[in-house]
């Protein structure tokens, strides 16, 4: 579908340092744009983290008392969208590829997101895309969101990353994130958006994380028409990730205060 | 000095605007939320252009529209009108509209 070459698969996580982990995500994205790494599928997790969308303020989205109580790390990502809570029961997947010129958000949320739907189908789960970028399934209790995604693009480079709830602690998820009054008032949205479920609970069967990872790899290599190969991050990516961590992802100005990305650029280049 | 906060629920995404109005001027403004807009820098450009501006709906509306039209802005589930509405209501909340 997107041309020749292979799909690099990185099963690369830093579960106990979400700030480093997000710094690596940006390093991977920058390396793709710089043309020094091939199209990449990354699979990762965090042990205990709240990840904010680029445009959110921490104090508006996070119950700090609860976050402190459970020892969650708060980190901002470089893509828009809403805050999420992640523990090891939540699988994170990222797909970063060269795509068509002018593909924009349609390519991201229709074409690329298809890969996750296909992966779930391989596992026997009928899921669909709703509300542009939410992935929902039918459960005995009704429609539930099992995955939220966020994305960005630059020229013909695209990155889509998202969560997949397998067995996350939903009590913690619900208590550490704040939900705005305006959102709750909008019933149409809130019903879908804030009723999340774990795959394991919703479908009454236990999924093995390795089966899910296999399915995601298979689905994306099929979607992109590329042969997957398991790889490690490059030395350049890791060095860039270190710089991004030192200058940006370890800083409250980024994680809590929403300073623009540009603010950190000079320091990163140094 | 007056502070206005307005939460506006666009078809997809919440736009939360906080504005500080001093003597009829926008001293500071922040446009936050869980929306998606591309390129992402547009949000910060918009805030920068609004700072120091007279807190007047016609001025503000014009600045928002100009910025959206002079850039290749792509958003999903929220429009230039949604951003305009959120900002104007926040200014109104601050209660110092000329």
Boltz contact constraints between the chains, C-beta under 6 A:
constraints:
  - contact:
      token1: [A, 53]
      token2: [B, 34]
      max_distance: 6.0
  - contact:
      token1: [A, 54]
      token2: [B, 40]
      max_distance: 6.0
  - contact:
      token1: [A, 55]
      token2: [B, 32]
      max_distance: 6.0
  - contact:
      token1: [A, 55]
      token2: [B, 33]
      max_distance: 6.0
  - contact:
      token1: [A, 55]
      token2: [B, 43]
      max_distance: 6.0
  - contact:
      token1: [A, 56]
      token2: [B, 32]
      max_distance: 6.0
  - contact:
      token1: [A, 57]
      token2: [B, 32]
      max_distance: 6.0
  - contact:
      token1: [A, 80]
      token2: [B, 36]
      max_distance: 6.0
  - contact:
      token1: [A, 81]
      token2: [B, 34]
      max_distance: 6.0
  - contact:
      token1: [A, 82]
      token2: [B, 34]
      max_distance: 6.0
  - contact:
      token1: [A, 104]
      token2: [B, 74]
      max_distance: 6.0
  - contact:
      token1: [A, 105]
      token2: [B, 74]
      max_distance: 6.0
  - contact:
      token1: [A, 105]
      token2: [B, 76]
      max_distance: 6.0
  - contact:
      token1: [A, 132]
      token2: [B, 12]
      max_distance: 6.0
  - contact:
      token1: [A, 132]
      token2: [B, 76]
      max_distance: 6.0
  - contact:
      token1: [A, 132]
      token2: [B, 77]
      max_distance: 6.0
  - contact:
      token1: [A, 180]
      token2: [B, 7]
      max_distance: 6.0
  - contact:
      token1: [A, 180]
      token2: [B, 14]
      max_distance: 6.0
  - contact:
      token1: [A, 182]
      token2: [B, 7]
      max_distance: 6.0
  - contact:
      token1: [A, 182]
      token2: [B, 9]
      max_distance: 6.0
  - contact:
      token1: [A, 182]
      token2: [B, 14]
      max_distance: 6.0
  - contact:
      token1: [A, 183]
      token2: [B, 14]
      max_distance: 6.0
  - contact:
      token1: [A, 186]
      token2: [B, 9]
      max_distance: 6.0
  - contact:
      token1: [A, 260]
      token2: [B, 44]
      max_distance: 6.0
